[in-house]
Each structure stands twice: as C-alpha cells, then as structure tokens.
Amino acid sequence: MKFFLTLGGSIGFLTIFFTELHAGNEIGFALRDGALGCLAGAFLLRGFHYVMMRCIKSLVLEQNSMSASSTSTKGSSSGVN
C-alpha cells in the first residue's frame, strides 16, 4: 500500500506543480498547490488500490467456492456408479 501512496502522491504533485508553472503562477503558489495535489493523488490512488484488492479478493473467494462445490459434486457422482 505504501507504493500506491507514494506513486499517487508523486503523480499528483508533479501534475499540479507543472500545470501551475505552465499557467504562469508564482513558484510559491505552485508548490502549495502541488502539495495539495500530492495529498489528493495519494488518497485517490489508495482508494483505487483498496477497491481493486477487494474485487480481487471476492473473485478468488468465489472461484474457490465454485471449485469446492464442483469437486464435491464430482466426488458424489463417481461414488454412485
């Protein structure tokens, strides 16, 4: 999770900082807005990472339950013969 916080913060800072400089704002304002962009980017990417991990976890659990139910079905049908 630290990787995604760092990556999101870096992307947020660089995007906002260079956008502010390109717009012609002073360096102090660009740094301040870049710091706010860093926070926003970090928490945004952290949220996306959390949602992605939750979806992957539910997918794995669903596949495991389907695998377990198909294994128990195969075992009972082979025992009947």
C-alpha positions in Angstrom: 0.0 0.0 0.0 2.9 2.3 0.6 3.9 2.0 -3.0 0.5 3.2 -4.2 0.5 6.1 -1.7 3.9 7.2 -2.9 3.1 6.8 -6.6 -0.2 8.7 -6.3 1.4 11.5 -4.3 4.2 11.8 -6.9 1.8 11.8 -9.8 -0.5 14.3 -8.1 2.4 16.7 -7.1 4.1 16.6 -10.5 0.8 17.1 -12.4 -0.4 20.1 -10.3 3.1 21.6 -9.9 3.9 21.7 -13.6 0.3 22.8 -14.5 0.6 25.7 -12.1 4.0 26.7 -13.5 2.8 26.4 -17.1 -0.2 28.6 -16.2 2.3 31.3 -15.1 1.7 31.2 -11.3 4.5 32.0 -8.9 6.7 29.2 -7.6 5.3 29.5 -4.0 1.7 29.0 -5.2 2.8 26.2 -7.4 4.5 24.4 -4.5 1.5 24.9 -2.3 -1.0 23.6 -4.8 1.4 20.8 -5.7 1.4 19.7 -2.0 -2.4 19.7 -2.0 -2.3 17.7 -5.3 0.1 15.3 -3.6 -2.3 14.6 -0.8 -5.3 14.2 -3.2 -3.4 11.9 -5.6 -2.1 9.7 -2.8 -5.6 9.2 -1.2 -7.2 8.8 -4.6 -4.8 6.1 -5.7 -5.0 4.4 -2.3 -8.8 4.3 -2.7 -8.5 2.7 -6.1 -6.0 0.2 -4.7 -8.4 -0.7 -1.9 -11.3 -1.2 -4.3 -9.1 -3.3 -6.7 -7.9 -5.6 -3.8 -11.4 -6.0 -2.6 -12.6 -7.1 -6.0 -9.7 -9.5 -6.5 -10.3 -11.0 -3.0 -14.0 -11.5 -3.8 -13.2 -13.1 -7.2 -10.7 -15.5 -5.6 -13.2 -16.5 -2.9 -15.9 -17.0 -5.5 -13.6 -19.2 -7.6 -12.6 -21.2 -4.6 -16.2 -21.8 -3.6 -17.1 -22.8 -7.1 -14.1 -25.2 -7.2 -15.0 -26.7 -3.9 -18.7 -27.2 -5.0 -17.7 -28.8 -8.3 -15.2 -31.1 -6.5 -17.9 -32.3 -4.1 -20.3 -32.8 -6.9 -17.8 -34.8 -8.9 -17.0 -36.9 -5.9 -20.6 -37.8 -5.1 -21.5 -38.7 -8.7 -18.5 -41.0 -9.1 -19.4 -42.8 -5.8 -22.9 -43.6 -7.2 -21.5 -45.7 -10.1 
